[in-house]
């Protein structure tokens, strides 16, 4: 495939440039020059070319569209506040009616997984938004371990085991302490099965977290919850990303010192609970200006997945640099979920995930004309 005469916004160079994109075997073979090819040619004169948009925090395919209340509730386990052994992979429904709409809006890759009812809720997966099964376009089955602080685990388990923020933190620490003890005993036993501890699926699931192979994906809105998540990660030497980060603009210096990636949103909603009172479209721009790696997220279906670029536009309207906003829905979320070697920018060697639009995708009246994923035209308007 050859895309001719596009105005290219590659999420690498701040200024767009005119040129062609040559695609071969599902990858970008060359970009920016004037090329010839024997295959399909798209004349993109007057169109903007963007990387396929990436959402670092979604529940699409798990919190699915349609059906009676409760019939599609496959994104939270409501019987166990601590369940790291769960995998979002096993609840993902490739026929979720929201997926074609998301793809038509230019969103090609998401990290999706468990919700925030549980202190530890299981793993997120990274997947491209097409295909008939979760295996067909899976990028990584385990990109992060979901954990949650603040009002959600308190609300969901108030009558069972959790009614205070300090209880949430204690449950998290206990799980990590127990898993670390289990891991060390396994290592000490070596291959001697008679000395190994009895198999424990929950503790097994946390070993990659303790080894730094799998980051914690920490749901935290309020500033104190954000700092508690960072504090616990430091105590155990863990990698962590901050999800939602609603009050991040109130603790900019602390976040800079911690150096953690942040995913901001969902902001295109009302303040539905107390910890959202300081929600603001200025937050992504403030954190980006401070030098943090900022992603903008929908938390779909809280915000419809296809509105991801419009959320970036709202951040620009509130003062965010347009290039930083573009990065916040492309290369930054790709880095956030560990898939930037394949997606998130238009560069030679990367997957040919390309969005062609008749205008600025962050402006509501622009129309996505083509969505190309892995070198295949999946949407043509």
Residue frames relative to the residue before (quaternion, step in Angstrom):
aa qw qx qy qz dx dy dz
X 1.0000 0.0000 0.0000 0.0000 0.00 0.00 0.00
X 0.0846 -0.7748 0.6248 0.0474 3.54 -1.13 0.74
X 0.1605 -0.7568 0.6292 0.0746 3.55 -0.86 1.06
X 0.1603 -0.8332 0.5279 0.0375 3.56 -0.45 1.24
X 0.8936 0.1423 -0.0712 0.4198 3.51 -1.32 0.64
X 0.3446 0.7441 -0.5052 0.2688 3.60 1.05 0.64
X 0.3563 -0.6329 0.6214 0.2939 3.53 -1.34 0.31
X 0.2019 -0.8561 0.4740 0.0416 3.53 -0.28 1.36
X 0.0841 -0.7389 0.6685 0.0137 3.51 -0.88 1.11
X 0.0870 -0.8869 0.4531 0.0228 3.55 0.18 1.30
X 0.4231 -0.7155 0.4426 0.3363 3.63 1.34 -0.13
X 0.6148 0.4787 -0.3657 0.5091 3.57 1.25 0.45
X 0.7586 0.2720 -0.1383 0.5757 3.56 0.86 -1.03
X 0.5115 -0.6819 0.4270 0.3017 3.56 -0.84 0.96
X 0.7527 0.3427 -0.1987 0.5259 3.58 0.97 -0.82
X 0.4525 -0.6721 0.5058 0.2960 3.60 -0.97 0.78
X 0.1228 -0.7843 0.6046 0.0658 3.56 -1.25 0.40
X 0.4771 -0.6697 0.4973 0.2766 3.55 -1.22 0.55
X 0.3491 0.7423 -0.5242 0.2290 3.58 -0.93 0.81
X 0.5478 -0.5978 0.4850 0.3277 3.49 -1.42 -0.11
X 0.2004 -0.7320 0.6315 0.1590 3.55 -1.32 0.33
X 0.1616 -0.7928 0.5851 0.0539 3.56 -0.65 1.17
X 0.1287 -0.8044 0.5799 0.0094 3.55 -0.75 1.16
X 0.0720 0.7871 -0.6082 0.0730 3.54 -0.95 0.93
X 0.8502 -0.0059 -0.0381 0.5251 3.57 -0.85 1.03
X 0.7297 -0.4682 0.2351 0.4394 3.55 0.95 0.95
X 0.6823 0.4445 -0.2750 0.5111 3.59 1.29 0.03
X 0.5038 -0.5986 0.5149 0.3504 3.55 -1.29 0.35
X 0.2330 -0.8015 0.5404 0.1066 3.56 -0.51 1.21
X 0.7858 -0.0823 0.0867 0.6068 3.57 1.04 -0.81
X 0.0661 -0.8084 0.5849 -0.0010 3.56 -1.13 0.66
X 0.7990 0.3701 -0.2590 0.3969 3.53 -1.15 0.73
X 0.6846 0.4748 -0.2933 0.4689 3.57 1.18 -0.39
X 0.5196 -0.5686 0.5061 0.3880 3.54 -1.29 -0.53
X 0.0108 -0.8576 0.5096 -0.0688 3.55 -0.16 1.31
X 0.2589 -0.7106 0.6249 0.1934 3.51 -1.40 0.21
X 0.0344 0.7935 -0.6066 0.0340 3.58 -1.14 0.61
X 0.4846 -0.6771 0.4805 0.2754 3.55 -1.21 0.56
X 0.6425 0.5684 -0.3188 0.4032 3.59 1.19 -0.47
X 0.8003 -0.2701 0.2269 0.4849 3.52 -1.29 -0.48
X 0.1510 -0.7842 0.5987 0.0607 3.58 -0.97 0.90
X 0.1311 -0.7566 0.6370 0.0678 3.56 -0.97 0.96
X 0.2602 -0.7448 0.5934 0.1597 3.56 -0.73 1.03
X 0.0872 -0.8353 0.5428 -0.0083 3.56 -0.32 1.30
X 0.2308 0.7694 -0.5544 0.2179 3.59 1.12 0.58
X 0.8106 0.2127 -0.1869 0.5127 3.58 -0.79 1.06
X 0.6628 0.4783 -0.3061 0.4881 3.57 1.28 0.02
X 0.3598 -0.6963 0.5779 0.2274 3.55 -1.24 0.57
X 0.2145 -0.7647 0.5960 0.1181 3.57 -1.04 0.83
X 0.0371 -0.7927 0.6079 -0.0277 3.54 -0.85 1.05
X 0.5484 -0.5299 0.4903 0.4221 3.57 -1.24 0.18
X 0.5883 -0.5193 0.4587 0.4168 3.58 -1.18 0.39
X 0.4561 -0.7113 0.4628 0.2680 3.57 -0.86 0.95
X 0.2203 -0.7812 0.5805 0.0658 3.52 -1.11 0.85
X 0.1294 -0.7704 0.6203 0.0702 3.58 -0.91 0.94
X 0.3336 -0.7849 0.4983 0.1564 3.56 -0.63 1.18
X 0.8049 0.1637 -0.0722 0.5657 3.60 1.19 -0.29
X 0.2232 0.7524 -0.5715 0.2399 3.53 -0.21 1.38
X 0.2382 -0.7335 0.6043 0.2001 3.54 -1.36 0.13
X 0.2733 0.7793 -0.5152 0.2292 3.56 1.26 0.40
X 0.7749 0.3120 -0.2501 0.4894 3.56 -1.00 0.83
X 0.7140 0.3421 -0.2365 0.5632 3.59 1.28 -0.27
X 0.7150 0.2342 -0.1559 0.6401 3.57 0.96 -0.92
X 0.0423 -0.8912 0.4516 -0.0104 3.52 0.45 1.28
X 0.5565 -0.6262 0.4560 0.3003 3.52 -1.31 0.50
X 0.8093 0.2904 -0.2209 0.4604 3.56 -1.06 0.85
X 0.6593 0.5069 -0.3887 0.3965 3.52 -1.33 0.29
X 0.6366 -0.5354 0.3864 0.3984 3.59 -1.21 0.41
X 0.6554 -0.5103 0.3785 0.4084 3.56 -1.19 0.53
X 0.8048 0.2657 -0.2171 0.4844 3.53 -0.86 1.00
X 0.6032 0.5982 -0.3706 0.3754 3.60 1.11 -0.52
X 0.7552 0.3282 -0.1918 0.5339 3.57 1.16 -0.52
X 0.4012 0.7289 -0.4701 0.2944 3.59 1.20 0.44
X 0.2223 0.8059 -0.5065 0.2112 3.54 0.33 1.31
X 0.6118 0.5932 -0.3388 0.3988 3.59 1.19 0.32
X 0.7481 0.2483 -0.2013 0.5815 3.63 1.25 0.00
X 0.2727 -0.7067 0.6235 0.1936 3.56 -1.12 0.71
X 0.1977 -0.8406 0.5000 0.0652 3.57 -0.53 1.19
X 0.6421 0.5348 -0.3254 0.4425 3.60 1.25 0.19
X 0.7762 0.2117 -0.1058 0.5844 3.58 1.26 -0.18
X 0.3512 -0.7767 0.4852 0.1949 3.58 -0.48 1.17
X 0.7678 0.2724 -0.1440 0.5618 3.58 1.19 -0.51
X 0.2395 0.7940 -0.5156 0.2154 3.58 -0.10 1.25
X 0.0045 0.8460 -0.5323 0.0318 3.62 0.56 1.14
X 0.5778 0.6189 -0.3681 0.3842 3.59 1.23 -0.36
X 0.5611 0.6150 -0.3919 0.3915 3.62 1.22 -0.26
X 0.1775 -0.7723 0.6029 0.0920 3.56 -1.18 0.63
X 0.4856 -0.6727 0.4809 0.2834 3.56 -0.78 1.02
X 0.5146 0.6638 -0.3840 0.3835 3.55 1.18 -0.64
X 0.7327 0.4644 -0.2357 0.4381 3.57 0.94 -0.92
X 0.6923 0.4039 -0.2920 0.5218 3.61 1.27 0.03
X 0.5004 0.6884 -0.4191 0.3164 3.60 1.23 -0.20
X 0.1533 -0.7857 0.5983 0.0350 3.56 -0.84 1.11
X 0.3255 -0.8010 0.4736 0.1675 3.56 -0.26 1.28
X 0.6877 0.4612 -0.2828 0.4842 3.59 1.23 -0.37
X 0.2414 0.7656 -0.5503 0.2300 3.59 1.16 0.45
X 0.4826 -0.7057 0.4449 0.2666 3.58 -0.76 1.08
X 0.6060 0.5731 -0.3571 0.4204 3.59 1.19 -0.39
X 0.5679 0.6485 -0.3821 0.3332 3.59 1.13 -0.54
X 0.6696 0.4772 -0.3365 0.4590 3.69 0.78 -0.77
X 0.6342 0.5207 -0.3361 0.4623 3.61 1.02 -0.72
X 0.6324 0.5290 -0.3279 0.4612 3.57 1.00 -0.83
X 0.6686 0.5034 -0.2934 0.4621 3.55 0.91 -0.95
X 0.6439 0.5243 -0.3205 0.4557 3.59 1.00 -0.80
X 0.6718 0.4741 -0.2890 0.4903 3.58 1.21 -0.48
X 0.6176 -0.5925 0.3278 0.4001 3.56 1.28 0.08
X 0.5180 0.6086 -0.4367 0.4129 3.60 1.25 0.09
X 0.0940 -0.8503 0.5179 -0.0009 3.58 -0.41 1.21
X 0.7911 0.1614 -0.0773 0.5849 3.61 1.13 -0.59
X 0.0080 0.7886 -0.6149 0.0075 3.56 -1.02 0.81
X 0.2720 -0.6316 0.6734 0.2712 3.46 -1.46 0.18
X 0.0356 0.8051 -0.5869 0.0785 3.55 -0.64 1.12
X 0.1995 0.7961 -0.5463 0.1674 3.54 -1.09 0.65
X 0.8202 -0.2776 0.1813 0.4662 3.56 -1.30 -0.36
X 0.5231 -0.6312 0.4854 0.3040 3.52 -1.30 0.46
X 0.6298 -0.5810 0.4072 0.3163 3.55 -1.31 -0.36
X 0.3240 0.7503 -0.5159 0.2570 3.59 1.08 0.62
X 0.7620 0.3956 -0.1668 0.4847 3.54 1.12 -0.76
X 0.5517 -0.5800 0.4715 0.3701 3.58 -1.12 0.59
X 0.7453 0.0194 -0.0416 0.6652 3.56 1.10 -0.73
X 0.1255 -0.8731 0.4710 0.0007 3.56 -0.49 1.22
X 0.6548 -0.4963 0.3311 0.4640 3.59 1.23 -0.19
X 0.6433 -0.5930 0.3680 0.3149 3.54 -1.33 0.12
X 0.4042 -0.6625 0.5876 0.2291 3.50 -1.32 0.66
X 0.2285 -0.7362 0.6169 0.1590 3.54 -1.30 0.46
X 0.2891 -0.7041 0.6104 0.2192 3.56 -1.28 0.37
X 0.0773 0.8133 -0.5616 0.1308 3.54 -0.73 1.11
X 0.3973 -0.6643 0.5706 0.2745 3.54 -1.26 0.49
X 0.4708 -0.7414 0.4273 0.2146 3.53 -0.99 0.93
X 0.6282 0.4334 -0.4453 0.4682 3.52 0.41 1.29
X 0.5719 0.6008 -0.4363 0.3486 3.54 -1.28 0.26
X 0.5367 -0.6674 0.4453 0.2612 3.52 -1.33 0.40
X 0.7880 0.1846 -0.1026 0.5783 3.58 1.23 -0.23
X 0.6333 -0.5383 0.3902 0.3961 3.54 -1.24 0.40
X 0.6570 0.5311 -0.3220 0.4272 3.60 1.05 -0.67
X 0.5831 0.6535 -0.3738 0.3052 3.58 1.05 -0.75
X 0.8299 0.0983 -0.0189 0.5489 3.59 0.88 -0.89
X 0.2527 0.7785 -0.5192 0.2461 3.51 1.15 0.73
X 0.2592 -0.7527 0.5849 0.1556 3.58 -0.92 0.92
X 0.7750 -0.1253 0.1147 0.6087 3.57 0.91 -0.95
X 0.3781 -0.7608 0.4750 0.2294 3.63 -0.63 1.03
X 0.7900 0.1772 -0.0784 0.5816 3.59 1.19 -0.48
X 0.0204 0.8334 -0.5507 0.0409 3.59 -0.09 1.26
X 0.8044 -0.0385 0.0582 0.5899 3.60 1.15 -0.51
X 0.3822 -0.6874 0.5696 0.2385 3.54 -1.31 0.47
X 0.3342 -0.7679 0.5151 0.1826 3.57 -0.56 1.17
X 0.0770 0.7493 -0.6569 0.0331 3.54 -1.09 0.84
X 0.1940 -0.8086 0.5513 0.0680 3.56 -1.16 0.51
X 0.1219 -0.7565 0.6412 0.0419 3.49 -1.16 0.86
X 0.7016 0.5011 -0.3198 0.3930 3.57 -1.26 0.21
X 0.8606 -0.2645 0.1397 0.4122 3.50 -1.29 -0.49
X 0.6269 0.5945 -0.3647 0.3472 3.62 0.94 -0.70
X 0.7053 0.4090 -0.3053 0.4921 3.67 0.69 -0.84
X 0.5966 0.5548 -0.3634 0.4519 3.60 1.09 -0.61
X 0.6904 0.4825 -0.2835 0.4584 3.58 0.87 -0.96
X 0.7157 0.4770 -0.2669 0.4347 3.56 0.86 -0.97
X 0.8020 0.2569 -0.1198 0.5259 3.60 1.09 -0.64
X 0.2489 0.8115 -0.4987 0.1756 3.57 1.23 0.41
X 0.7439 0.4017 -0.2229 0.4854 3.61 0.94 -0.82
X 0.6764 0.4791 -0.2843 0.4818 3.58 1.27 0.02
X 0.8484 -0.1506 0.1469 0.4857 3.59 0.21 -1.23
X 0.7902 0.3113 -0.1280 0.5122 3.61 1.16 -0.37
X 0.1224 0.8094 -0.5670 0.0923 3.58 -0.64 1.07
X 0.7626 0.2747 -0.1710 0.5601 3.60 1.26 0.07
X 0.6206 -0.5626 0.3941 0.3781 3.56 -1.14 0.61
X 0.6460 0.5164 -0.3388 0.4485 3.62 0.98 -0.71
X 0.6044 0.5414 -0.3573 0.4625 3.59 1.16 -0.52
X 0.6137 0.5440 -0.3360 0.4632 3.57 1.00 -0.83
X 0.6795 0.4863 -0.2886 0.4674 3.58 0.87 -0.97
X 0.6497 0.5222 -0.3175 0.4522 3.59 0.99 -0.80
X 0.6329 0.5207 -0.3305 0.4680 3.59 1.02 -0.80
X 0.6391 0.5225 -0.3179 0.4663 3.57 1.01 -0.83
X 0.6808 0.4890 -0.2968 0.4575 3.58 0.81 -0.97
X 0.6453 0.5287 -0.3325 0.4399 3.58 0.91 -0.88
X 0.6496 0.5146 -0.3191 0.4598 3.58 0.94 -0.85
X 0.6819 0.4809 -0.2879 0.4701 3.58 0.96 -0.84
X 0.6272 0.5243 -0.3354 0.4681 3.59 0.99 -0.77
X 0.6816 0.4913 -0.2910 0.4577 3.58 0.86 -0.97
X 0.6596 0.5004 -0.3086 0.4683 3.57 0.98 -0.82
X 0.6419 0.5176 -0.3323 0.4578 3.59 0.99 -0.75
X 0.6343 0.5192 -0.3214 0.4741 3.58 0.99 -0.85
X 0.6410 0.5260 -0.3034 0.4694 3.58 0.98 -0.90
X 0.6643 0.5127 -0.2978 0.4551 3.58 0.91 -0.96
X 0.6772 0.4900 -0.2955 0.4625 3.59 0.90 -0.92
X 0.6411 0.5098 -0.3261 0.4720 3.59 1.02 -0.72
X 0.6273 0.5214 -0.3342 0.4722 3.58 1.02 -0.72
X 0.6702 0.4997 -0.2989 0.4602 3.56 0.93 -0.92
X 0.6568 0.5141 -0.3081 0.4576 3.58 1.00 -0.82
X 0.6693 0.5053 -0.2967 0.4569 3.57 1.05 -0.75
X 0.2379 -0.7960 0.5226 0.1914 3.56 1.15 -0.58
X 0.8014 -0.2669 0.2136 0.4909 3.56 -0.93 -0.94
X 0.5148 0.6380 -0.4220 0.3872 3.58 1.28 0.01
X 0.2775 -0.8115 0.4923 0.1487 3.56 -0.11 1.31
X 0.6016 0.5769 -0.3622 0.4172 3.59 1.14 -0.51
X 0.7199 0.4180 -0.2436 0.4977 3.58 1.20 -0.42
X 0.5430 0.6338 -0.4029 0.3757 3.56 1.23 -0.23
X 0.5276 -0.6167 0.4672 0.3506 3.61 -1.10 0.63
X 0.6207 -0.5312 0.4135 0.4020 3.58 -1.21 0.48
X 0.5755 -0.6170 0.4124 0.3435 3.56 -0.97 0.88
X 0.0030 -0.7752 0.6305 -0.0406 3.56 -0.98 0.97
X 0.3678 -0.7825 0.4604 0.2013 3.58 -0.32 1.26
X 0.6272 0.5358 -0.3408 0.4511 3.60 1.02 -0.73
X 0.6929 0.4699 -0.2787 0.4706 3.57 0.87 -0.94
X 0.5960 0.5587 -0.3533 0.4559 3.56 1.06 -0.73
X 0.6694 0.5284 -0.3016 0.4263 3.57 0.91 -0.94
X 0.7015 0.4637 -0.2657 0.4715 3.59 1.14 -0.57
X 0.4680 0.6849 -0.4521 0.3278 3.62 1.18 -0.17
X 0.6613 0.4829 -0.3383 0.4638 3.68 0.84 -0.77
X 0.6016 0.5419 -0.3561 0.4666 3.61 1.13 -0.59
X 0.6884 0.4857 -0.2778 0.4615 3.58 0.86 -0.98
X 0.6925 0.4612 -0.2740 0.4823 3.60 1.11 -0.62
X 0.5114 -0.6687 0.4089 0.3523 3.58 1.25 -0.03
X 0.4779 0.6789 -0.4289 0.3560 3.57 1.25 0.32
X 0.7706 0.2014 -0.0849 0.5987 3.57 1.25 -0.51
X 0.3163 -0.7742 0.5096 0.2023 3.62 -0.57 1.07
X 0.4730 -0.5880 0.5607 0.3408 3.51 -1.33 0.36
X 0.1965 -0.7473 0.6256 0.1077 3.57 -1.00 0.90
X 0.0826 -0.8861 0.4557 -0.0171 3.52 0.22 1.39
X 0.2981 -0.7266 0.6043 0.1346 3.53 -0.61 1.27
X 0.2660 0.7480 -0.5640 0.2274 3.58 -0.55 1.20
X 0.1783 -0.8008 0.5674 0.0703 3.58 -0.65 1.16
X 0.7654 0.3855 -0.2055 0.4725 3.55 0.64 -1.15
X 0.6446 -0.5667 0.3493 0.3760 3.55 -1.12 0.68
X 0.6670 0.4959 -0.3245 0.4516 3.61 0.93 -0.80
X 0.6366 0.5176 -0.3334 0.4644 3.59 1.06 -0.66
X 0.6084 0.5437 -0.3417 0.4665 3.57 1.05 -0.76
X 0.7066 0.4639 -0.2638 0.4647 3.56 0.86 -0.96
X 0.6017 0.5330 -0.3609 0.4728 3.61 1.10 -0.58
X 0.6366 0.5249 -0.3275 0.4604 3.59 0.95 -0.84
X 0.6698 0.4862 -0.2961 0.4767 3.58 0.92 -0.89
X 0.6302 0.5504 -0.3274 0.4389 3.59 1.00 -0.85
X 0.6822 0.4739 -0.2892 0.4757 3.58 0.87 -0.94
X 0.6260 0.5324 -0.3420 0.4556 3.59 0.98 -0.75
X 0.6490 0.5048 -0.3128 0.4756 3.59 1.00 -0.79
X 0.6317 0.5563 -0.3372 0.4217 3.59 0.93 -0.88
X 0.7874 0.3095 -0.1473 0.5124 3.57 0.98 -0.87
X 0.4655 -0.7040 0.4315 0.3185 3.60 1.26 0.07
X 0.3760 0.7585 -0.4467 0.2894 3.56 1.07 0.80
X 0.4467 -0.6066 0.5726 0.3234 3.52 -1.32 0.35
X 0.0117 0.8153 -0.5770 0.0481 3.58 -1.01 0.77
X 0.1160 -0.7285 0.6653 0.1147 3.52 -1.28 0.55
X 0.3466 -0.7279 0.5563 0.2015 3.56 -1.13 0.71
X 0.1651 -0.8036 0.5703 0.0412 3.54 -0.68 1.19
X 0.7828 0.2361 -0.2701 0.5085 3.55 -0.97 1.06
X 0.0907 0.8633 -0.4903 0.0781 3.61 0.78 -1.01
X 0.1076 0.8620 -0.4903 0.0708 3.56 1.12 0.73
X 0.7746 0.2869 -0.1652 0.5388 3.59 0.95 -0.82
X 0.2386 0.8078 -0.5063 0.1849 3.57 1.16 0.54
X 0.6306 0.5514 -0.3369 0.4299 3.58 1.07 -0.69
X 0.6347 0.5306 -0.3295 0.4550 3.61 1.24 -0.31
X 0.7714 0.2635 -0.1398 0.5621 3.61 1.23 -0.36
X 0.0696 0.8511 -0.5164 0.0636 3.56 0.97 0.87
X 0.6744 0.5021 -0.3139 0.4411 3.61 0.81 -0.93
X 0.6560 0.5116 -0.3127 0.4584 3.58 0.97 -0.83
X 0.6599 0.4941 -0.3075 0.4753 3.58 1.00 -0.77
X 0.6172 0.5323 -0.3404 0.4688 3.59 1.05 -0.73
X 0.6615 0.5043 -0.3069 0.4625 3.57 0.92 -0.88
X 0.6790 0.4821 -0.2916 0.4706 3.58 0.98 -0.81
X 0.2451 -0.8197 0.4864 0.1772 3.59 1.14 -0.61
X 0.3971 0.7400 -0.4617 0.2855 3.58 1.11 0.59
X 0.4923 -0.6096 0.5143 0.3486 3.60 -1.13 0.54
X 0.1399 -0.7971 0.5840 0.0633 3.57 -1.04 0.78
X 0.1563 -0.7537 0.6334 0.0788 3.53 -1.15 0.79
X 0.1546 -0.8412 0.5173 0.0282 3.57 -0.40 1.27
X 0.5983 0.5340 -0.4413 0.4027 3.55 -0.90 1.02
X 0.5940 -0.0199 -0.7678 -0.2394 1.56 -2.50 0.07
X 0.2324 -0.8198 0.5147 0.0947 3.57 -0.71 1.07
X 0.6319 0.5354 -0.3336 0.4503 3.60 1.19 -0.40
X 0.5698 0.5297 -0.3931 0.4901 3.55 0.93 1.04
X 0.5627 -0.5709 0.4492 0.3945 3.55 -1.26 0.13
X 0.5616 -0.5620 0.4702 0.3844 3.56 -1.31 0.21
X 0.1125 -0.8728 0.4745 0.0207 3.54 0.25 1.34
X 0.7765 0.1383 -0.1053 0.6057 3.58 1.27 -0.10
X 0.7270 -0.4838 0.2713 0.4047 3.56 -1.25 0.49
X 0.7017 0.4936 -0.2952 0.4206 3.58 0.87 -0.88
X 0.6446 0.5059 -0.3302 0.4685 3.60 1.27 0.07
X 0.3729 0.7730 -0.4622 0.2230 3.61 1.25 0.01
X 0.7359 0.3954 -0.2317 0.4984 3.61 1.08 -0.62
X 0.2739 0.7727 -0.5219 0.2357 3.58 1.19 0.49
X 0.1069 0.7994 -0.5797 0.1159 3.58 -0.91 0.94
X 0.4893 -0.6490 0.4989 0.3009 3.56 -1.13 0.70
X 0.5791 0.5973 -0.3837 0.4008 3.61 1.18 -0.29
X 0.5153 0.6977 -0.4060 0.2879 3.60 1.15 -0.55
X 0.6765 0.4848 -0.3400 0.4377 3.68 0.71 -0.86
X 0.6748 0.5019 -0.2996 0.4506 3.58 0.96 -0.85
X 0.6261 0.5330 -0.3330 0.4615 3.58 0.99 -0.82
X 0.7033 0.4594 -0.2758 0.4672 3.60 0.86 -0.92
X 0.6297 0.5155 -0.3384 0.4724 3.60 1.06 -0.68
X 0.6412 0.5253 -0.3220 0.4575 3.59 0.99 -0.81
X 0.6632 0.4961 -0.2948 0.4766 3.58 1.18 -0.58
X 0.5950 -0.6144 0.3461 0.3856 3.58 1.28 0.02
X 0.4786 0.6634 -0.4548 0.3522 3.60 1.20 0.21
X 0.4730 -0.6157 0.5405 0.3242 3.54 -1.30 0.43
X 0.0522 -0.8415 0.5355 -0.0494 3.55 -0.29 1.33
X 0.0796 -0.7433 0.6621 0.0531 3.52 -1.04 0.90
X 0.2737 -0.7146 0.6152 0.1899 3.56 -1.21 0.57
X 0.0952 -0.8286 0.5516 -0.0056 3.57 -0.78 1.04
X 0.4107 -0.7043 0.5263 0.2416 3.55 -1.28 0.47
X 0.2259 -0.7590 0.5610 0.2413 3.59 1.09 -0.72
X 0.0965 0.8502 -0.5121 0.0749 3.58 1.21 0.61
X 0.5673 -0.1651 -0.8058 -0.0405 1.51 -2.00 1.55
X 0.2701 0.7534 -0.5544 0.2282 3.64 1.12 0.43
X 0.7089 0.0693 -0.0727 0.6981 3.54 1.16 -0.79
X 0.5452 -0.6083 0.4456 0.3663 3.61 -0.93 0.77
X 0.5748 -0.6508 0.3747 0.3251 3.55 -0.85 1.02
X 0.6684 0.5281 -0.3049 0.4260 3.59 1.00 -0.81
X 0.6203 0.5539 -0.3469 0.4337 3.60 1.24 -0.22
X 0.3200 0.7745 -0.4962 0.2272 3.62 1.21 0.17
X 0.7037 0.4356 -0.3093 0.4684 3.68 0.74 -0.83
X 0.6177 0.5333 -0.3586 0.4533 3.61 1.11 -0.54
X 0.5933 0.5417 -0.3642 0.4711 3.59 1.12 -0.57
X 0.6247 0.5187 -0.3344 0.4784 3.58 1.03 -0.74
X 0.6371 0.5326 -0.3212 0.4552 3.57 1.06 -0.76
X 0.6310 0.5193 -0.3315 0.4714 3.58 1.04 -0.71
X 0.6335 0.5173 -0.3311 0.4706 3.59 1.04 -0.71
X 0.6229 0.5200 -0.3356 0.4785 3.59 1.07 -0.73
X 0.6331 0.5354 -0.3237 0.4558 3.57 0.96 -0.86
X 0.7104 0.4347 -0.2468 0.4955 3.59 1.11 -0.71
X 0.7413 -0.4552 0.2185 0.4423 3.60 1.23 0.27
X 0.4964 0.6590 -0.4428 0.3512 3.62 1.19 -0.06
X 0.5327 -0.6139 0.4773 0.3340 3.57 -1.03 0.77
X 0.5227 -0.6798 0.4040 0.3185 3.64 -0.74 0.98
X 0.6487 0.5061 -0.3324 0.4612 3.60 1.00 -0.71
X 0.6383 0.5081 -0.3258 0.4778 3.58 1.03 -0.76
X 0.6324 0.5242 -0.3300 0.4652 3.58 1.08 -0.70
X 0.6291 0.5138 -0.3337 0.4784 3.59 1.02 -0.75
X 0.6503 0.5072 -0.3152 0.4695 3.58 0.92 -0.87
X 0.6509 0.5511 -0.3133 0.4176 3.60 1.08 -0.74
X 0.7400 0.3129 -0.2298 0.5493 3.62 1.24 -0.15
X 0.6998 0.4024 -0.2695 0.5251 3.59 1.25 0.30
X 0.8567 0.1554 -0.0861 0.4842 3.59 -0.23 -1.24
X 0.6391 0.5366 -0.3524 0.4236 3.63 0.96 -0.70
X 0.6840 0.4403 -0.3171 0.4875 3.65 0.81 -0.79
X 0.5912 0.5517 -0.3783 0.4505 3.60 1.09 -0.57
X 0.6510 0.4806 -0.3071 0.5009 3.59 1.03 -0.76
X 0.6185 0.5862 -0.3295 0.4065 3.56 0.98 -0.94
X 0.7855 0.2896 -0.1445 0.5275 3.59 0.99 -0.85
X 0.5722 -0.6765 0.3449 0.3098 3.56 1.24 0.41
X 0.6033 0.5638 -0.3678 0.4277 3.61 1.10 0.58
X 0.3350 0.7873 -0.4671 0.2232 3.60 1.23 0.36
X 0.5384 0.6015 -0.4159 0.4188 3.60 1.21 -0.12
X 0.7557 0.3607 -0.1932 0.5113 3.59 1.23 -0.43
X 0.8273 0.1231 -0.0096 0.5480 3.60 0.87 -0.89
X 0.6150 0.6091 -0.3970 0.3052 3.54 -1.36 0.03
X 0.7881 0.0711 -0.0666 0.6077 3.60 1.23 -0.21
X 0.4312 -0.6597 0.5460 0.2843 3.53 -1.29 0.39
X 0.2659 0.7459 -0.5538 0.2573 3.54 -0.19 1.35
X 0.6230 -0.5402 0.4102 0.3896 3.54 -1.19 0.56
X 0.7917 0.3082 -0.2480 0.4655 3.54 -0.98 0.92
X 0.6275 0.5291 -0.3506 0.4509 3.59 1.18 -0.34
X 0.6723 -0.4708 0.3793 0.4271 3.55 -1.32 0.32
X 0.4231 -0.7024 0.5162 0.2472 3.55 -1.02 0.83
X 0.2025 0.7373 -0.5980 0.2404 3.55 0.33 1.38
X 0.1076 0.8310 -0.5134 0.1852 3.55 -0.11 1.36
X 0.1562 -0.7637 0.6225 0.0695 3.55 -1.01 0.92
X 0.1121 -0.7748 0.6203 0.0491 3.57 -0.88 1.00
X 0.0213 -0.8113 0.5810 -0.0608 3.55 -0.69 1.16
X 0.4850 -0.6757 0.4719 0.2923 3.55 -1.18 0.60
X 0.7921 0.0977 -0.0849 0.5966 3.61 1.26 0.14
X 0.7498 -0.3360 0.2948 0.4879 3.52 -1.30 -0.34
X 0.3931 -0.7571 0.4677 0.2313 3.60 -0.53 1.14
X 0.6397 0.5277 -0.3308 0.4505 3.57 1.22 -0.33
X 0.6249 0.4764 -0.3277 0.5246 3.57 1.34 0.12
X 0.5458 -0.7120 0.3424 0.2791 3.55 -0.73 1.14
X 0.7114 0.4625 -0.2958 0.4388 3.63 1.02 -0.55
X 0.4749 0.6435 -0.4587 0.3873 3.60 1.25 0.16
X 0.2517 -0.7726 0.5717 0.1136 3.54 -1.11 0.78
X 0.3571 -0.6990 0.5791 0.2203 3.56 -0.92 0.95
X 0.2266 -0.8144 0.5267 0.0893 3.58 -0.60 1.18
X 0.7918 0.0458 -0.0065 0.6090 3.57 1.06 -0.78
X 0.0362 -0.7288 0.6797 0.0743 3.52 -1.24 0.60
X 0.0797 -0.7964 0.5988 -0.0276 3.52 -0.62 1.24
X 0.0025 -0.7947 0.6061 -0.0329 3.59 -0.78 1.02
X 0.8318 -0.0083 -0.0557 0.5523 3.55 -0.80 1.07
X 0.7100 -0.4886 0.2522 0.4400 3.55 1.03 0.85
X 0.6333 0.5055 -0.3317 0.4831 3.60 1.27 0.13
X 0.4006 -0.6845 0.5526 0.2562 3.59 -0.98 0.84
X 0.0830 -0.8204 0.5657 0.0034 3.56 -0.51 1.23
X 0.7672 0.1518 -0.1007 0.6151 3.59 1.22 -0.46
X 0.0729 0.7670 -0.6345 0.0611 3.56 -0.97 0.93
X 0.1928 -0.8153 0.5403 0.0784 3.56 -0.43 1.25
